[in-house]
Amino acid sequence: MLNALLEGKATPEEIAQFAKGRAKQKIPELLAALDGHRMSEHHRQLIRYSIEHLVFLEDQLTKIDKEIRRKILEAGFQGAFELLQTIPGVKEDAAAGILAEVGVDMRVFPSDGHLSSWAGVCPGNRRSAGKDKGGRTNGGNRWLRGMLTECAWAAAGKKDCYLKGKFWRLAAEGKKKAIVAVAHNLLRLVYHVLSQGQPYQEKGRPILEERQRQKLIRHHVRALGRLGISAGFVR
């Protein structure tokens, strides 16, 4: 669409047809915006500068990615790099970032709990009379914690994944808390995958505790209520 605007030859209808994905639903709005636009050669030149800058940045990122892969290979971390990518939600960029922060030798951490605490994804545990009073994570490694959070969101949306089930099982108590729990679980998987030198194997569906089951039921009943559906009609 930008290229067509820059050429200045296509009609608004022709330009709007380049819309893809959700933008197709906004073709009437696109036509209204394109009809009688006041784009001058000055505006076109500014857009060209922006596109050239984006191309430059993409080229630099591609070169940086290649350099990172080369460093991983030179350091002998290729095996660990590939193992990490067997974990749900962990792709190439995240695997490289995790290796940069924790390395490949898990013997420096006495347990997966020590690694989680060091990373800052080990939530506090304040319970009284069987009720969860909440808890905060510590400061930890904010770079690693950020990557794990992104991976956790990806895992939470992955089909037929144990971690997706865990996320939605805890989401009734708050999505933020649930995503921290999944990030914590991911780092534990990182520890065991690197310690054992074995790829991740998908687990079975987790069994809900009765307390968690009741919370999940109440959450969905409230959601149905907001839609005007009485719980009495639910079968």
N, C-alpha and C positions, 0 to 999 in steps of 0.2 A: 504494500500500500504506500509506504514511504517512497519507494523507487518510482511508482507511478505518479505520485505527486511531484517528485523532483523533475520527471520528464515533462510534466505539464501538458500531456497530450490526451490522456484518458479522461473519459466522462466520469461524473460522480458514481453512476451505476456500475461502470466497469471497475472502478477502484473499490467500491463496496463489496464486489464479488470476491475480492482477495481475502475477505474476513474468514477466519478459521475458528474452530472450537466454539466457545461461548460467545465470541464476538459476532457470530452469525445471527444470534438472537437480537442484536442491536443494529442490524442493517438499516432500519428506518431512521434511527438516530444518526448513523453514519452519513446517510444520504443528506439529512438535514444540515449536518455540519459541513459537508463537502460542497453543497449547492451554494454557489455564489461566494465561495471563500475568497479572502483577500491576500492569499499567499503571493508575495512578490519574489523577485530573484534574490533579494537580500535574505528573506526567510529561507529560501531553498539552500543558499550557501551555508547558512548556520546549521541547517539539518545535515548537509554534507559533512561539515566539520565534526558534528556529533557522531555520525556513522563511522567516519574514519577513525575517530578516537576509540569507539567501541571495538572496531576491528583490531586496532593496535592492542587494546587490553586483552582481547581474546587470544591474540597471538602470544602475548607475554605469558598468560596463564597456561597456555599449551606448553610453552618452553619450560616453565617452572614445574609443571606436572611431569614432564619427561626427565627433568633433572632429579626430582624426588625419586622417581622409579629407578634411575641409575644409581643413586645413593643407596637405596634399599638393596639393590642387587650387589653392589660392591661390598656392603656391610655383611652380606650373607643372611639377610633377613627375608629373602624371597619366600621361603617356606612358611614363616610366621605370618607374613603379609597375606598369603593365600589362605591360611588357616582362619585368620580373623574374618575373612569375607564369607566364611560359611555360617557365621552368626547372623541371625535375622536383623535386618536394619543396618548392617555394617557393610558399606561399599568401599571402593578403593581409597577415596579421600579420607574417610574416617579411619580406615585401617592404617593408613600412613600416619595420620595424626596420633592414633593410639600408640603406635610403635615409637613415635618421637617422644611421647610423654612417659611411657612406662618401660620401654625397652622390651627385650624378649626373655630375659632371665627372671623368672618369677620367684627365684630363691631369695631375692632381696626382701620379699614380703612373706612373713611367717604364715599367712593365710589369706584367703580371699577377703575376709573381713578387714584385715589390716590394709589391703589395697583399696577397698571401698572407703574406709575412713580417711586414708591419705588423699584420695581423689575428691572427697567431699560429697559423696552420693550415698552415705550411710545415714539414713534419717534417725532422729532421736526417737526414743521409745518411752513415752510417759503414759502409763496406764494406771487407773485407779478403779477398784471395784468392777473390774472387767470392762471398763470403758476406756476408749482411746482418747487421751487428752492432747494428742498432737505432739509434734516435735520438729526441730529444725535441723537441717544439715549444717555441718561445719564449713569453714571457708574452703579448705582443700585446694585442689588444682582447678582453677576456673576454666582453663583452656580444655582440659580433659572433660570436665563436667559439662561444658557447653556441647562438645561433640557427642557425648553420651546421651544428652537430652535430645539432640537431633535424631540420633539413631533410634532412641526409644520411641519417638513419634512415628518414625518409619516402620518400626517393628509392630507398633500398635495398630497399624493399618494393613498389616500383612495377612493374607488369607491363610487359614489353617495353621496358625502359629500359636504356640503355647503362650508367648508373651502378649499377644493380642488378647487372649482370654484373660490373662492376669490383669491387663490394663482395665478392661471393662468390668472385671470382677471388683476392682477397687475404685472405679470411677464414681460409684455412688457416694463415696466419701470425699470426692473432689478430684478433678482431673489432674491438678497440679501435683497432688500427693501421689496419684496413680502413676504419673509419668516419672517421678523421682524413684518410685519403687521399681519400675521397669528398667530405668537407667542403672540402678543398683544391681538388678539381676543381670543386666548385660555385662557389667564389669566383672561380676563373678564368673560369667561364662568366658570372658576374655582370660581371666586367671587360669581357669581349668583347661581351656583349649591350648594355651601356651605352655602350661605346666606338663600336660600329658602328650602334647604334640599330636593330638587327634582332632579331626574336624567336629563341629557341633552336630549333635544328633537331636532331632526334634523330639520333645517330650509329649506325653499323652495329655489329655484334657485334665486340668487340676480339679480336685474335689473341693467344693465350697464348704467352709465352716458354716454352722447353722447361723451364727451371728451375722456373717457376711451375706448369707443367703437372704435373711430377713431384711437387711439394709437394701439389698438389690431389689427385692420385691417392693419395698416401700418407695424406692426411687422411681420405679417404673409405674407404680400406681399413681403417684403424684403427677408424673408426666402424662398419663392417660387422662387424669382429672383436668389438667390444663387444656386438653383437647376436647373436653366436654363429654368424655366417656366414663361412665360409672364402672367402678371395679366389679360391681355385681353382674355386669354383662360379659366379663372376661371369662372365657372357658379354657 
